[in-house]
Amino acid sequence: MKWALVLSGGGARGLAHIGALQALEEIGSPRPDMIAGCSMGAIVGGLYASGMSVAAMKEWFGDSFDVTRCLSEGDDFMPWMPFSRLYRIGHGIRNLFGEDGIDSGAKLYKLLVELTKGKSFEETAIPFACNATDLTNGSEVVPARGLIADAIRASSSFPGVFSPFRVDGMLLADGYLCHNTPVWIPRARGIRNVLAVYLGNFSEVGKDTLRTSFDVVMRSLDCAVNGRKPEPADVPTASVNMDNDRGVFDFARPEEQIRFGYRRMMENRDYLEAFFARGAAGIINRAVMARKERKGLNHEQP
């Protein structure tokens, strides 16, 4: 069976994707014919497609992980921000109002090049794709040439936090702004069977959860992204939802989130094994799953 794995964006929640990959390996799923991702899903998916093992990712993103390793040097610290550890960078306030991002993304990019071993799209162990948003015209972009690190850096350029990635006259920001779970990419490349790993559903929230300006900005982006009507190409064959209450920038206790992802996938082991079943049984299973996904079109993230 030819199939693709699609990994959603979601900041720190995306660490669960590492556990998801571990579970897929453990249940003996066939290697995907393609991995597509957005933002943090692009980071995890791109590293895996480039040949980084689950064990290596667990070690790198384990409990000793400090998100400031991916950020600019500096000692500034703003405890009043809901994702304060992210702001241990020099001149954060100046950059917020005087630059196109609090962080230039240069250190993150260097790390991505190292972790992907400088591989290009033609050199990955598994075909890989991710999306980004061109801020100059609002279009969705899927890089297909050059370094994998370039594409990942563009896809994970969260607006206001990381500077947009400049390439070929484009100003690329987080793919989340167009499709947080870009199922359409493998579908456009002829892959019919798509397993998507979501990091939560859009739903009503209480007013008491919107306490800070950052909460309001994040919720506004969610409303804008989820307000558009999903297309049939956005609907996967099957999906697993890894929703929990971890904050998008809460990178504390990363191993806990990795274990959560593993546990959630293993809770769905029977479902996953049905998706990967061979022969007529597998064809029937996937047809039933796809029909259920279509019926739930308005209940999943785009």
Solvent accessible surface area in square Angstrom, and as a share of the most:
residue,aa,sasa,rsa
1,M,91,0.41
2,K,116,0.49
3,W,1,0.00
4,A,0,0.00
5,L,1,0.01
6,V,0,0.00
7,L,0,0.00
8,S,0,0.00
9,G,3,0.03
10,G,18,0.18
11,G,18,0.17
12,A,0,0.00
13,R,58,0.21
14,G,0,0.00
15,L,0,0.00
16,A,0,0.00
17,H,0,0.00
18,I,0,0.00
19,G,0,0.00
20,A,1,0.01
21,L,4,0.02
22,Q,47,0.21
23,A,0,0.00
24,L,8,0.04
25,E,96,0.43
26,E,93,0.42
27,I,23,0.12
28,G,61,0.58
29,S,24,0.15
30,P,61,0.38
31,R,160,0.58
32,P,12,0.08
33,D,54,0.28
34,M,4,0.02
35,I,0,0.00
36,A,0,0.00
37,G,0,0.00
38,C,0,0.00
39,S,13,0.09
40,M,13,0.06
41,G,0,0.00
42,A,0,0.00
43,I,19,0.10
44,V,0,0.00
45,G,0,0.00
46,G,0,0.00
47,L,0,0.00
48,Y,33,0.13
49,A,0,0.00
50,S,3,0.02
51,G,47,0.45
52,M,27,0.12
53,S,58,0.37
54,V,10,0.06
55,A,73,0.57
56,A,38,0.29
57,M,0,0.00
58,K,57,0.24
59,E,139,0.62
60,W,45,0.16
61,F,9,0.04
62,G,7,0.07
63,D,99,0.51
64,S,95,0.61
65,F,11,0.05
66,D,39,0.20
67,V,11,0.06
68,T,28,0.16
69,R,86,0.31
70,C,14,0.09
71,L,1,0.00
72,S,37,0.24
73,E,137,0.61
74,G,36,0.34
75,D,138,0.71
76,D,64,0.33
77,F,95,0.40
78,M,20,0.09
79,P,94,0.59
80,W,166,0.58
81,M,31,0.14
82,P,72,0.45
83,F,7,0.03
84,S,23,0.15
85,R,75,0.27
86,L,12,0.06
87,Y,12,0.05
88,R,85,0.31
89,I,2,0.01
90,G,21,0.20
91,H,112,0.50
92,G,2,0.02
93,I,84,0.43
94,R,139,0.51
95,N,19,0.10
96,L,77,0.38
97,F,165,0.69
98,G,56,0.54
99,E,101,0.45
100,D,60,0.31
101,G,4,0.04
102,I,5,0.02
103,D,1,0.01
104,S,63,0.40
105,G,1,0.01
106,A,66,0.51
107,K,62,0.26
108,L,14,0.07
109,Y,63,0.24
110,K,130,0.55
111,L,30,0.15
112,L,3,0.02
113,V,41,0.24
114,E,94,0.42
115,L,33,0.16
116,T,0,0.00
117,K,156,0.66
118,G,29,0.27
119,K,49,0.21
120,S,21,0.14
121,F,29,0.12
122,E,135,0.61
123,E,103,0.46
124,T,22,0.13
125,A,49,0.38
126,I,6,0.03
127,P,77,0.48
128,F,7,0.03
129,A,0,0.00
130,C,0,0.00
131,N,0,0.00
132,A,0,0.00
133,T,7,0.04
134,D,4,0.02
135,L,81,0.40
136,T,88,0.51
137,N,108,0.55
138,G,49,0.47
139,S,48,0.31
140,E,48,0.22
141,V,23,0.13
142,V,33,0.19
143,P,25,0.16
144,A,67,0.52
145,R,167,0.61
146,G,39,0.38
147,L,59,0.29
148,I,0,0.00
149,A,0,0.00
150,D,37,0.19
151,A,2,0.01
152,I,0,0.00
153,R,8,0.03
154,A,1,0.00
155,S,0,0.00
156,S,10,0.07
157,S,1,0.00
158,F,26,0.11
159,P,45,0.29
160,G,37,0.36
161,V,7,0.04
162,F,24,0.10
163,S,12,0.08
164,P,13,0.08
165,F,34,0.14
166,R,150,0.55
167,V,51,0.29
168,D,96,0.50
169,G,79,0.76
170,M,52,0.23
171,L,47,0.23
172,L,1,0.01
173,A,1,0.01
174,D,1,0.01
175,G,0,0.00
176,Y,26,0.10
177,L,48,0.24
178,C,22,0.13
179,H,26,0.12
180,N,8,0.04
181,T,1,0.00
182,P,0,0.00
183,V,0,0.00
184,W,71,0.25
185,I,2,0.01
186,P,0,0.00
187,R,68,0.25
188,A,74,0.58
189,R,116,0.42
190,G,61,0.58
191,I,8,0.04
192,R,195,0.71
193,N,24,0.12
194,V,0,0.00
195,L,0,0.00
196,A,0,0.00
197,V,0,0.00
198,Y,2,0.01
199,L,3,0.01
200,G,2,0.02
201,N,62,0.32
202,F,82,0.34
203,S,66,0.42
204,E,164,0.73
205,V,60,0.35
206,G,39,0.38
207,K,187,0.79
208,D,106,0.55
209,T,65,0.38
210,L,64,0.32
211,R,190,0.69
212,T,54,0.32
213,S,89,0.58
214,F,33,0.14
215,D,33,0.17
216,V,77,0.44
217,V,80,0.46
218,M,26,0.12
219,R,43,0.16
220,S,60,0.39
221,L,39,0.19
222,D,41,0.21
223,C,62,0.37
224,A,75,0.58
225,V,9,0.05
226,N,37,0.19
227,G,64,0.61
228,R,76,0.28
229,K,164,0.69
230,P,22,0.14
231,E,97,0.44
232,P,108,0.68
233,A,43,0.34
234,D,8,0.04
235,V,11,0.07
236,P,4,0.02
237,T,6,0.04
238,A,0,0.00
239,S,15,0.10
240,V,4,0.02
241,N,37,0.19
242,M,0,0.00
243,D,63,0.33
244,N,38,0.20
245,D,141,0.73
246,R,15,0.05
247,G,36,0.35
248,V,38,0.22
249,F,31,0.13
250,D,50,0.26
251,F,26,0.11
252,A,30,0.24
253,R,135,0.49
254,P,3,0.02
255,E,30,0.13
256,E,76,0.34
257,Q,3,0.01
258,I,1,0.01
259,R,125,0.46
260,F,21,0.09
261,G,0,0.00
262,Y,57,0.22
263,R,125,0.46
264,R,64,0.23
265,M,0,0.00
266,M,43,0.19
267,E,115,0.51
268,N,44,0.22
269,R,89,0.33
270,D,116,0.60
271,Y,68,0.26
272,L,0,0.00
273,E,74,0.33
274,A,29,0.23
275,F,0,0.00
276,F,23,0.10
277,A,28,0.21
278,R,224,0.82
279,G,51,0.49
280,A,73,0.57
281,A,60,0.47
282,G,0,0.00
283,I,115,0.58
284,I,108,0.55
285,N,43,0.22
286,R,21,0.08
287,A,49,0.38
288,V,51,0.29
289,M,16,0.07
290,A,19,0.15
291,R,115,0.42
292,K,139,0.59
293,E,20,0.09
294,R,138,0.50
295,K,160,0.68
296,G,17,0.16
297,L,49,0.25
298,N,123,0.63
299,H,130,0.58
300,E,46,0.21
301,Q,28,0.13
302,P,7,0.05
